[in-house]
Amino acid sequence: MTTLLQINSSLFSSGGHSSQLANDFVAAWRAINPDAQVKVRDLATEPLPHLDAQRVSAFFASPDTRTPEQQILVNESNALINEIKESDFIVIGLPMYNFGIPSTLKAYFDQIARAGLTFRYTENGPEGLLADKKAFIFATRGGMYAGTALDSQTTYVRDFLNFLGITDVEFIYAEGLNMGEETKDQALAKAHQRLAELVI
């Protein structure tokens, strides 16, 4: 069964523009893929803990030496990894906060970047283990940043997903959302037009 995993990272949950664009895309995608499974992870309503020494130590410990407490932390990460492994499509609602990605999304990324599970090191360098997936990133910004030095989001998110083996990544931008109603409306209309073209 085809599976789509939607990850919303707006602080405003489903009320954020990035979430709304992601929701609209998923609704259109579901309409032409009625037998597919859709999983939604909202990082505002269900935030994940940030990486700390205790969690990293649990990840690095060998399975036969982990304490019960460490195993709980590993199981939480494993569940997230299994969820994305089982998905064919990944949709991320990505607002820009202070020139970067939401800290909740960074926490999610830190939970799924596990050597031996989502990537591995080889004599030729790192190799991603999450191949044959397509990602759609709905990036919303208050200003205009795409293609400029201030857009650290695009490079970071693309590089991170590529590192895990997800190399088919499509960004859909809605920028200038805080630059007046006319600019906002035009940006959202353009993003909706693009998402309609991408629904398969």
N, C-alpha and C positions, 0 to 999 in steps of 0.2 A: 504494500500500500504506500502511495506517495504521501510524504509527511512534510508539512511546513512548520517551522518554528519561528514565532514572532516574538521579538524582544523589544519592549518599550522601555526607554530609559529617561523619559521626561519626568521632572519633579512633580509635574501636574498630572501624572498618570494619563488616563485617556483624554484629558482636557488639553494636553499639549499639542501643538501643531504637528510635531514629528509623529506623535502617536496617532493623530487623526489621519495623516497621510498614510501611515503604515496600515491603519485599520481599513482605509478605503481600498488600498491595494489588495489586502488580504480578502476583503469582501468580494471584490471583482474576481480575484483568482479562485476563490471558493465557488463562485457561480459557474465557472467553466471546468472546475475540478470537483464536482459534488461528492465523489467517492473518496476524496483525499482526507487526511487527518490534519487538523490544525491545532497546534499547541501554542498558548500565549503565556509569556513570562513577563510580568509587569514589575520592574525593579523599584518602582515607587511604593507599591502596595506590599511587595515582598522583597525588601532589600536583602542583599547578601552581606555577610561580614567581610570586612577588609582583611587583606592578608596580614598576618602577624607571625612572630617567631614560633608560637605554639602550632599554628596551622602548617607552616612550612616544615617544621620538624616532623609532623605527622605524615606529610606527603613523602618526605625523604626516608622515613624509617622503613626497614624491611618488614613485610607483612607478618613475619613470625615474631617480631619484637615489639610490634605496636601495642600500646596499652588500650584498654577498652575505650578510654576517652579519645585517644588518637584515632581509633577506628571509626568513631562517630564522625569526626571531622573529615576523614577520608571518604566515608560513605556519602556525605553531603556533596563533596566534589564529584565523586563517581556518578551520582545521579544526574548532575548537570552535564557531565561528559557523555553519558549514555543518551541523554535527551538530544544533544546536538549530533551525535554519531548516527542516530536513527532518523535524522531529518535530511530531506533532499534539498529543501529550500530554506534559507534563513533570511528573515526580514527584520531589520533593526531600525527603530525610530531613534534618531540621533540629534538632539538639540546641542547647540554650542553654548557652553558656560565658561566665561572667562578664557576664551580662546582654546579650550580643551574639551575633552569628552566628559560626560557626567561621571562623578566618582563611583556611582553605583555600577556603571557599565565597566569601569576599570576593575572593580571588585569581581564582577562576573568573569571578565577575561582572565584575571589572576586565578580564578577557581578552575578554569578549564585548560589552562596551559600546563600540562603535566607530561614530563618526559616519559616516554614509553607508552603513553596512552593517546595523546593527541599530536605528538611529534617525537622524533628520536634523532639522536646524533649519530652520524655515520662518518666514515673516513673522508667522504666528500662534503661534509657539512651537515647542517640540520635538514631533516626531511619531515614534511607535514604528513599526518596520518588521516586527515579528514578530507580526502579527495572526492571528486565527483559530486560537489555540491555547488549551488549558485546562491549568492547573497545579494540582497537588495538593501541599500542603505538610504534611508530618507533623512537627509541632513537639513536641518532648519537653523537659520541664523538671523539675529536681529540686524546685522550689518551685511556688507558685501565682502566676502573673504575668499571665495573659490578662485583658485589659480594664483593666489597671492602668498607671500611669505608668512602671513598670519594664519593661514589655514593649516594648522598642525593636525587637525582631525583626519583629513582625507588620507594623508600619508601614513599616519599611525594605524588607523583602522585597517587600511588596505594591507599594510605590511604585516600586521598581527594576523589577519585572516590568511594571508599567503603563507606565513610561517607555519600555520596549522594545516596547510594543504588546500585551503579554499582560495582558488586563484581566479574564479569567475565572479567578480565583484562589480556591481553596478551602483553608482551613486546618483541619486536624484536630489537636486538642491532646491530649496525654497529660501531665498535670501532677501535681506532688506525688510524683514517683517516688522521692524521697529522704525521704519523710515517713512511713515505715513500710510494712510489707508489705501491710496491708489497703488503704491509700490507693493504693499502687502498683497492686495488682491491680485495683481498681475503675477507676482511670484507664485502664489498658491495655484492660480489657474494654470500656469506653465508647468508646475510640478504635477498637477492632476492630468494634464495632457500627456506628459511623459510617462506617468505610471500606467495610463491606459494603453500606451503603446507597448509596454513591457509585460503586460499580463499575458501569460501563456498557459 
